[in-house]
């Protein structure tokens, strides 16, 4: 038994070490490349001999790069998407969790089917709809697409968590004269902070790193998001700026890391509770 336990433990550590190498090794190369002189990756090293901050300085120089504009665009789109998604998902999930109405089961089933279909599968329909409504090359159109795409999956996730909150709390509040909105805002939402943090994190990360939808809807360079703008650096036939691209990629992780660390205490409990009960 001890031998079997030792073998299982060894295999577990081997898998963890292998996965860590697979994940960390490319990240180290990206960070190392961002400090390498020149623009080519052919002579880049993980630990550069002549490390330089020139690429980072270039990104922050508005006369040489639109990086700060792209960064602001991504932050704005991701933050607004997060706010609107949390509001809509919370209201929708609360309705499905607490109320019984005609079409409830069909609505849940529709959400279940929709969450299996990624947004980019409907690129043509999304583009035509944006064209007809005049939302092509606007951040509003992109935000609406992101918010709409976030509702199905996150509604299921939050509904599963809200189902674990005792309905007796609602009934007690109703006896005391509380209305539906007061129950929702003063009783349910404070207890649902973990799942709200999870939904907020997911709906911020998805737009921040999305390339496909943003590249289809956005046309002006000053309206690019980070993903589209950075791709433009390496998509040139001549003069591709790979090391500058690496520097820009490293800085993408900053707001996501800050948000993750801020919500970390809620993340595990919210995700597991929301996924265990439907």
Secondary structure, 3 states (H helix, E strand, C coil): CHHHHHHHHHHHHHHHHHHHHHHHHHHHHHHHHHCCCCCCCCCCCCCCCCCCCHHHHHHHCCCCCCHHHHHHHHHHHHHHHHHHHHHHHHHHHHHHHHCCCCCHHHHHHHHHHHCCCCHHHHHHHHHHHHHHCCCCCCHHHHHHHHHHHHHHHHHHHHHHHHCCCCCHHHHHHHHCCCCHHHHHHHHHHHHCHHHHHHHHHHHHHHHHHCCHHHHHHCCCHHHCCHHHHHHHHHCCCCCCCHHHHHHHHHHHHHHHHHHHHHHHHHHHHHHHHHHHCC
